[in-house]
Amino acid sequence: MPRLGLGTWPLDDHAAADVVERAVGLGYRLVDTAHNYGNERGVGAGLRAAGVPREELFVTTKFNKRSHSVRGVRRAAVESMRRMGLDYLDLLLVHWPNPWRDRYVDAWRGLVELQRSGEVRAIGVSNFKPAHLDRLLAETGAVPEVNQIQLDPRLGRATARAYHARHGIVTESWSPLGAGSDLLDEPVIARIAAERGRTPAQIVLRWHLDLGCVVVPKSASSRRLAENIAVFDFALDAGELAAIGGLDRGPGGEAAALDSDTFGH
Ligand SMILES: NC(=O)c1ccc[n+]([C@@H]2O[C@H](COP(=O)([O-])OP(=O)(O)OC[C@H]3O[C@@H](n4cnc5c(N)ncnc54)[C@H](OP(=O)(O)O)[C@@H]3O)[C@@H](O)[C@H]2O)c1
């Protein structure tokens, strides 16, 4: 799995086709979409226009709560592949657990079955808390390969990351740049950026990578797309990581994040 990819929310089909083609041209190989984003057709068109062999690409999509059943997951995968014009998916995720419906274990069973059929290479979840993961493990014995969660320096998610590390689950950070908030203006990030001759976004993306996370920043600008992927020729040192880690608001700060126990109710 590439360590850094392109986020595509909230691009529509038209914008996604254009941005995905440009991003692949700049070297992006992982593209993150979802049925809910309504842009899978555009993502597929952009991938075809980029003209890179399919095996070099890593395409992730997600299905929503309406597909939380063994048959529903298969149908959702087939429909996503049809919209994107692909004959397999690299990674398919349960988008949200929606635990009040009590169906996410069925969704997970559906993914495990689908992976056996070969149409989906890797399977995982998104926005699952440790308690939700505990249930998957206890009831199916199958461990998700990835959990894509909201994560940035202010929302460090230490408990989730430690759980993932214990179980061999890849942590993938969504809204890694803080989704247009003032995260990139934090003085400590600006200071390290100035000292390193990098941009604040590059420092934040490097922080994710140095923590061992996969990141999917979104940008529609060619300049920022190029900036965001130019982070593989340096690493932060322990002091810099600790200084950025000081922005973490801890479990209390998680109240500001979307709560997967209630989101989508
Ligand atoms: N699993 C889930 O439930 C879930 C939820 C939300 C998001 N996601 C995924 O995560 C992806 C990323 O999250 P996100 O889009 O919410 O937030 P993000 O990637 O943290 O931030 C995107 C924002 O930052 C700006 N930006 C990008 N690069 C920049 C740079 N180098 N300097 C300054 N600003 C920059 C973008 O503007 P420009 O476009 O103008 O550059 C955009 O406004 C999504 O696209 C989606 O694929 C998943």
Ligand as a Chemical Component Dictionary entry (heavy atoms), coordinates in Angstrom:
data_LIG
# 
_chem_comp.id                   LIG 
_chem_comp.type                 NON-POLYMER 
_chem_comp.pdbx_formal_charge   0 
_chem_comp.three_letter_code    LIG 
# 
loop_
_chem_comp_atom.comp_id 
_chem_comp_atom.atom_id 
_chem_comp_atom.alt_atom_id 
_chem_comp_atom.type_symbol 
_chem_comp_atom.charge 
_chem_comp_atom.model_Cartn_x 
_chem_comp_atom.model_Cartn_y 
_chem_comp_atom.model_Cartn_z 
_chem_comp_atom.pdbx_ordinal 
LIG N1  N1  N 0  -13.255 7.844  6.164  1  
LIG C1  C1  C 0  -13.898 8.959  6.377  2  
LIG O1  O1  O 0  -14.931 8.988  7.060  3  
LIG C2  C2  C 0  -13.364 10.224 5.820  4  
LIG C3  C3  C 0  -13.882 11.453 6.241  5  
LIG C4  C4  C 0  -13.356 12.622 5.693  6  
LIG C5  C5  C 0  -12.350 12.555 4.747  7  
LIG N2  N2  N 1  -11.875 11.330 4.319  8  
LIG C6  C6  C 0  -10.820 11.230 3.275  9  
LIG O2  O2  O 0  -9.689  11.981 3.700  10 
LIG C7  C7  C 0  -9.341  12.892 2.665  11 
LIG C8  C8  C 0  -8.636  14.092 3.224  12 
LIG O3  O3  O 0  -9.431  14.735 4.175  13 
LIG P1  P1  P 0  -10.009 16.221 3.985  14 
LIG O4  O4  O 0  -10.148 16.523 2.539  15 
LIG O5  O5  O -1 -11.205 16.322 4.851  16 
LIG O6  O6  O 0  -8.913  17.149 4.677  17 
LIG P2  P2  P 0  -7.345  17.471 4.466  18 
LIG O7  O7  O 0  -6.758  16.632 3.396  19 
LIG O8  O8  O 0  -6.760  17.488 5.823  20 
LIG O9  O9  O 0  -7.393  18.983 4.017  21 
LIG C9  C9  C 0  -7.885  19.396 2.781  22 
LIG C10 C10 C 0  -7.878  20.912 2.763  23 
LIG O10 O10 O 0  -6.532  21.375 2.885  24 
LIG C11 C11 C 0  -6.190  22.177 1.751  25 
LIG N3  N3  N 0  -4.798  21.835 1.406  26 
LIG C12 C12 C 0  -4.342  20.721 0.788  27 
LIG N4  N4  N 0  -3.013  20.755 0.661  28 
LIG C13 C13 C 0  -2.604  21.909 1.221  29 
LIG C14 C14 C 0  -1.338  22.515 1.396  30 
LIG N5  N5  N 0  -0.217  21.921 0.957  31 
LIG N6  N6  N 0  -1.271  23.735 2.017  32 
LIG C15 C15 C 0  -2.397  24.338 2.452  33 
LIG N7  N7  N 0  -3.635  23.809 2.318  34 
LIG C16 C16 C 0  -3.733  22.606 1.704  35 
LIG C17 C17 C 0  -7.156  21.797 0.662  36 
LIG O11 O11 O 0  -7.415  22.888 -0.180 37 
LIG P3  P3  P 0  -7.077  22.844 -1.790 38 
LIG O12 O12 O 0  -7.860  21.711 -2.384 39 
LIG O13 O13 O 0  -7.514  24.171 -2.262 40 
LIG O14 O14 O 0  -5.577  22.640 -1.887 41 
LIG C18 C18 C 0  -8.424  21.477 1.468  42 
LIG O15 O15 O 0  -9.115  22.657 1.817  43 
LIG C19 C19 C 0  -10.683 13.182 1.991  44 
LIG O16 O16 O 0  -10.518 13.804 0.747  45 
LIG C20 C20 C 0  -11.266 11.801 1.934  46 
LIG O17 O17 O 0  -10.700 11.065 0.848  47 
LIG C21 C21 C 0  -12.368 10.184 4.853  48 
# 
loop_
_chem_comp_bond.comp_id 
_chem_comp_bond.atom_id_1 
_chem_comp_bond.atom_id_2 
_chem_comp_bond.value_order 
_chem_comp_bond.pdbx_ordinal 
LIG N1  C1  SING 1  
LIG C1  O1  DOUB 2  
LIG C1  C2  SING 3  
LIG C2  C3  SING 4  
LIG C2  C21 DOUB 5  
LIG C3  C4  DOUB 6  
LIG C4  C5  SING 7  
LIG C5  N2  DOUB 8  
LIG N2  C6  SING 9  
LIG N2  C21 SING 10 
LIG C6  O2  SING 11 
LIG C6  C20 SING 12 
LIG O2  C7  SING 13 
LIG C7  C8  SING 14 
LIG C7  C19 SING 15 
LIG C8  O3  SING 16 
LIG O3  P1  SING 17 
LIG P1  O4  DOUB 18 
LIG P1  O5  SING 19 
LIG P1  O6  SING 20 
LIG O6  P2  SING 21 
LIG P2  O7  DOUB 22 
LIG P2  O8  SING 23 
LIG P2  O9  SING 24 
LIG O9  C9  SING 25 
LIG C9  C10 SING 26 
LIG C10 O10 SING 27 
LIG C10 C18 SING 28 
LIG O10 C11 SING 29 
LIG C11 N3  SING 30 
LIG C11 C17 SING 31 
LIG N3  C12 SING 32 
LIG N3  C16 SING 33 
LIG C12 N4  DOUB 34 
LIG N4  C13 SING 35 
LIG C13 C14 SING 36 
LIG C13 C16 DOUB 37 
LIG C14 N5  SING 38 
LIG C14 N6  DOUB 39 
LIG N6  C15 SING 40 
LIG C15 N7  DOUB 41 
LIG N7  C16 SING 42 
LIG C17 O11 SING 43 
LIG C17 C18 SING 44 
LIG O11 P3  SING 45 
LIG P3  O12 DOUB 46 
LIG P3  O13 SING 47 
LIG P3  O14 SING 48 
LIG C18 O15 SING 49 
LIG C19 O16 SING 50 
LIG C19 C20 SING 51 
LIG C20 O17 SING 52 
# 
